[in-house]
């Protein structure tokens, strides 16, 4: 008998962004707790500034610098790895395959931009604000700029999936797509990510403007806010990869289900050309290998 609870492989690709999330938030919490345990000091290199909350980089420039570098580098690998894995899984038809010839291109662009942006945040950790302030701030800009565009192209792919629900193959257990393009899961996912991106941009602008105006306390508040908010993105990406874990379990445990599972991802799609956008060509959904 088919159980009511969703079945899926527990350790699977969706864990990749969650690992990055644990490391990133763990680092932030550890740094904030360390600063609080010290009595919330204003460090000597801050030139006597008085503020009730210091920047992440200020704490990262202390003896916690090795932690800052290590955790930043670790999450870099898993952040980029998440985007790479999504691309690979869709190409291997272990996730919903791409439905547009533009989507693989957007995915590759997103990966390249993410690599540059994540190298930027690694340089932020390496070039401490107390010693290399100009380089440090330049790398903050690199990180924000390139990660923004990496997210933009990744989110654009979610929009394309949602905009063409007639091309989707909803063959994952309990993963059902609505027939209307504004109601299917991919479009809902896109709008959730869009809200995240708009908020992230607002936080980043507030962080920069307040810093320029010399309001370091409020600027630091927004820096910490956007840093924790950054982790929410990793939750979204984990949800994107999750259907692969559901499909993996169902293919390998057919005896636990009442109905036979037909892997539509492994069959050519028969879609009319009338559903294609101008200048766009549908991807041929021919699979290779199993989940």
C-alpha positions as CSV (number, residue, x, y, z in Angstrom):
1,X,0.0,0.0,0.0
2,X,1.2,3.5,-0.8
3,X,1.8,5.5,2.4
4,X,0.4,8.9,2.9
5,X,3.7,10.4,3.8
6,X,6.1,11.5,1.0
7,X,8.8,9.0,0.4
8,X,12.2,10.1,-0.8
9,X,15.9,9.2,-0.5
10,X,17.1,10.9,2.7
11,X,20.7,11.6,1.6
12,X,20.5,13.1,-1.9
13,X,21.5,16.1,-3.9
14,X,19.0,18.4,-2.2
15,X,21.3,18.2,0.9
16,X,24.1,20.1,-1.0
17,X,22.6,23.6,-0.5
18,X,21.5,22.7,3.0
19,X,25.1,21.9,4.0
20,X,26.1,25.3,2.7
21,X,23.3,26.8,4.7
22,X,24.4,25.1,8.0
23,X,28.0,26.2,7.5
24,X,27.1,29.8,6.5
25,X,24.6,30.4,9.3
26,X,26.8,28.5,11.7
27,X,29.7,30.8,10.9
28,X,27.5,33.9,11.4
29,X,26.1,32.7,14.7
30,X,29.5,31.8,16.0
31,X,31.0,35.2,15.0
32,X,28.1,37.1,16.6
33,X,28.3,35.0,19.8
34,X,32.0,35.4,20.0
35,X,31.7,39.2,19.7
36,X,29.0,39.2,22.3
37,X,31.0,37.0,24.7
38,X,33.9,39.5,24.4
39,X,31.6,42.2,25.7
40,X,30.8,43.8,22.3
41,X,34.1,45.5,21.9
42,X,35.0,48.2,19.4
43,X,38.2,47.0,17.9
44,X,41.3,49.2,17.8
45,X,41.4,49.3,13.9
46,X,38.0,50.8,13.9
47,X,39.6,54.2,14.9
48,X,37.4,54.7,18.0
49,X,34.1,54.4,16.1
50,X,31.1,54.1,18.4
51,X,28.5,51.7,17.2
52,X,26.2,49.2,18.9
53,X,26.8,46.5,16.2
54,X,30.0,45.9,14.3
55,X,30.3,44.6,10.7
56,X,30.9,41.0,10.0
57,X,34.2,41.9,8.4
58,X,35.3,43.6,11.7
59,X,34.9,40.3,13.6
60,X,36.4,38.4,10.6
61,X,39.5,40.6,10.9
62,X,40.3,39.3,14.4
63,X,41.6,35.9,15.4
64,X,38.4,34.5,13.9
65,X,39.8,35.2,10.4
66,X,40.7,31.5,9.8
67,X,37.1,30.6,10.6
68,X,35.9,33.3,8.3
69,X,38.1,32.1,5.4
70,X,37.4,28.4,5.9
71,X,33.6,28.7,6.2
72,X,33.4,31.1,3.3
73,X,35.5,28.8,1.1
74,X,33.4,25.8,2.1
75,X,30.1,27.4,1.3
76,X,31.6,28.6,-2.0
77,X,32.1,25.0,-3.1
78,X,28.6,24.0,-2.1
79,X,26.9,27.1,-3.4
80,X,28.5,26.7,-6.9
81,X,28.0,22.9,-6.6
82,X,24.3,23.4,-6.1
83,X,24.0,25.2,-9.5
84,X,26.2,22.7,-11.2
85,X,24.3,19.8,-9.8
86,X,20.9,21.3,-10.9
87,X,22.3,21.6,-14.5
88,X,23.7,18.0,-14.5
89,X,20.4,16.6,-13.1
90,X,18.3,18.3,-15.6
91,X,20.6,17.3,-18.4
92,X,20.5,13.7,-17.2
93,X,16.7,13.9,-16.9
94,X,16.8,13.1,-13.2
95,X,15.0,16.4,-12.6
96,X,12.4,18.0,-14.9
97,X,14.4,18.5,-18.1
98,X,14.9,21.9,-19.7
99,X,11.9,22.9,-21.9
100,X,13.7,25.7,-23.8
101,X,17.0,25.8,-25.7
102,X,17.8,29.0,-23.8
103,X,17.6,27.4,-20.3
104,X,20.9,25.5,-20.5
105,X,22.6,28.7,-21.6
106,X,21.1,30.6,-18.8
107,X,22.2,27.9,-16.3
108,X,25.8,28.0,-17.5
109,X,25.9,31.8,-17.3
110,X,24.5,31.6,-13.8
111,X,27.2,29.1,-12.8
112,X,30.0,31.3,-14.3
113,X,28.7,34.4,-12.5
114,X,28.3,32.5,-9.3
115,X,32.0,31.3,-9.4
116,X,33.1,34.9,-9.8
117,X,30.8,36.2,-7.1
118,X,31.8,33.5,-4.6
119,X,35.5,34.1,-5.3
120,X,34.7,37.7,-4.4
121,X,33.4,36.8,-1.0
122,X,36.4,34.5,-0.4
123,X,38.6,37.5,-1.2
124,X,36.6,39.5,1.3
125,X,37.6,37.0,4.0
126,X,41.2,36.8,2.9
127,X,41.9,40.5,2.5
128,X,41.0,41.7,6.0
129,X,39.3,45.1,6.4
130,X,41.9,46.3,8.9
131,X,44.8,45.8,6.5
132,X,43.4,45.9,2.9
133,X,40.3,48.0,3.3
134,X,40.1,49.2,-0.3
135,X,40.5,45.7,-1.8
136,X,38.2,44.3,0.9
137,X,35.3,46.7,-0.1
138,X,35.9,46.2,-3.8
139,X,35.5,42.5,-3.3
140,X,32.3,43.0,-1.4
141,X,31.0,44.9,-4.5
142,X,32.2,42.0,-6.8
143,X,30.3,39.5,-4.6
144,X,27.0,41.4,-4.5
145,X,27.1,42.3,-8.2
146,X,27.9,38.8,-9.6
147,X,25.8,36.8,-7.2
148,X,22.8,39.1,-8.0
149,X,23.1,38.2,-11.7
150,X,23.8,34.6,-11.0
151,X,20.5,34.5,-9.1
152,X,18.8,36.5,-11.9
153,X,19.6,33.9,-14.6
154,X,18.8,31.0,-12.3
155,X,15.4,32.5,-11.4
156,X,14.8,33.2,-15.1
157,X,14.9,29.5,-15.7
158,X,12.2,28.9,-13.0
159,X,10.1,31.5,-14.8
160,X,10.5,29.7,-18.2
161,X,9.4,26.4,-16.6
162,X,6.4,28.1,-15.0
163,X,5.5,30.0,-18.2
164,X,5.2,26.8,-20.2
165,X,3.4,24.3,-18.0
166,X,2.2,22.3,-21.0
167,X,5.8,21.2,-21.5
168,X,6.3,19.8,-18.0
169,X,6.3,16.1,-17.0
170,X,4.9,16.0,-13.5
171,X,6.0,12.4,-12.7
172,X,7.3,12.9,-9.2
173,X,5.3,11.5,-6.3
174,X,2.9,14.1,-5.0
175,X,4.5,16.8,-7.1
176,X,1.6,18.2,-9.1
177,X,1.7,21.0,-11.5
178,X,-1.3,23.2,-12.1
179,X,-2.6,23.6,-15.6
180,X,-2.6,27.4,-15.5
181,X,0.8,29.0,-16.0
182,X,0.3,31.3,-13.0
183,X,-0.5,28.4,-10.6
184,X,2.0,25.7,-11.3
185,X,4.8,25.0,-8.8
186,X,7.6,26.5,-10.9
187,X,5.8,29.9,-11.3
188,X,5.1,29.9,-7.5
189,X,8.7,29.1,-7.0
190,X,9.7,32.0,-9.3
191,X,7.6,34.5,-7.5
192,X,9.0,33.4,-4.1
193,X,12.5,33.8,-5.4
194,X,11.6,37.2,-6.9
195,X,10.4,38.4,-3.5
196,X,13.7,37.1,-2.0
197,X,15.7,38.9,-4.7
198,X,13.8,42.2,-4.3
199,X,14.3,42.1,-0.5
200,X,18.0,41.2,-0.9
201,X,18.5,44.2,-3.3
202,X,16.8,46.5,-0.8
203,X,19.0,45.2,2.1
204,X,22.1,45.7,0.0
205,X,21.2,49.2,-1.0
206,X,20.4,50.2,2.6
207,X,23.7,48.6,3.7
208,X,25.7,50.7,1.1
209,X,23.8,54.0,1.5
210,X,24.0,53.9,5.3
211,X,27.7,53.1,5.3
212,X,28.4,56.0,3.0
213,X,26.4,58.3,5.3
214,X,28.5,57.1,8.2
215,X,25.6,55.4,10.0
216,X,27.7,52.3,10.8
217,X,25.3,50.8,13.3
218,X,22.3,50.6,11.0
219,X,24.5,49.7,8.1
220,X,25.9,46.8,10.1
221,X,22.3,45.7,10.9
222,X,21.5,45.5,7.2
223,X,24.8,43.6,6.6
224,X,23.9,41.0,9.1
225,X,20.3,40.9,7.8
226,X,21.3,40.3,4.2
227,X,23.8,37.7,5.3
228,X,21.2,35.6,7.1
229,X,18.7,36.3,4.3
230,X,21.3,34.8,1.9
231,X,20.7,31.5,3.6
232,X,17.0,31.5,2.6
233,X,18.1,31.2,-1.0
234,X,19.8,28.0,-0.3
235,X,16.5,26.6,1.1
236,X,14.8,27.5,-2.2
237,X,17.5,25.7,-4.1
238,X,17.3,22.7,-1.9
239,X,13.6,22.5,-2.7
240,X,14.4,22.7,-6.5
241,X,16.6,19.6,-6.2
242,X,14.2,17.7,-3.9
243,X,12.1,16.1,-6.6
244,X,15.2,14.1,-7.7
245,X,15.2,12.4,-4.3
246,X,11.5,11.6,-4.6
247,X,12.0,10.1,-8.1
248,X,15.1,8.2,-7.0
249,X,13.2,6.5,-4.2
250,X,10.2,5.6,-6.3
251,X,12.2,4.1,-9.2
252,X,14.2,1.9,-6.7
253,X,11.2,0.9,-4.6
254,X,8.4,0.1,-7.0
255,X,7.0,-2.6,-4.7
256,X,6.0,0.1,-2.1
257,X,3.5,1.7,-4.5
258,X,0.2,0.6,-5.8
259,X,0.5,2.0,-9.3
260,X,3.3,1.5,-11.8
261,X,5.7,4.4,-12.2
262,X,6.3,5.5,-15.8
263,X,9.3,7.7,-16.1
264,X,8.1,10.2,-18.6
265,X,11.4,12.0,-18.5
266,X,12.9,9.1,-20.4
267,X,10.5,9.4,-23.3
268,X,10.5,11.9,-26.1
269,X,8.0,14.7,-25.4
270,X,5.2,15.2,-28.0
271,X,4.5,18.9,-27.8
272,X,3.0,21.1,-30.5
273,X,5.1,23.9,-31.8
274,X,2.3,26.2,-31.1
275,X,3.3,26.4,-27.5
276,X,6.8,27.7,-28.3
277,X,7.8,31.3,-27.7
278,X,9.0,33.3,-30.7
279,X,12.6,32.5,-31.4
280,X,12.6,29.6,-29.0
281,X,13.1,25.9,-29.7
282,X,11.9,23.2,-27.5
283,X,14.5,20.9,-26.0
284,X,14.2,17.3,-27.0
285,X,13.4,15.3,-23.9
286,X,15.3,12.2,-24.5
287,X,16.8,10.7,-21.4
288,X,20.0,8.8,-20.8
289,X,20.4,6.6,-17.7
290,X,18.2,6.3,-14.6
291,X,17.8,8.5,-11.6
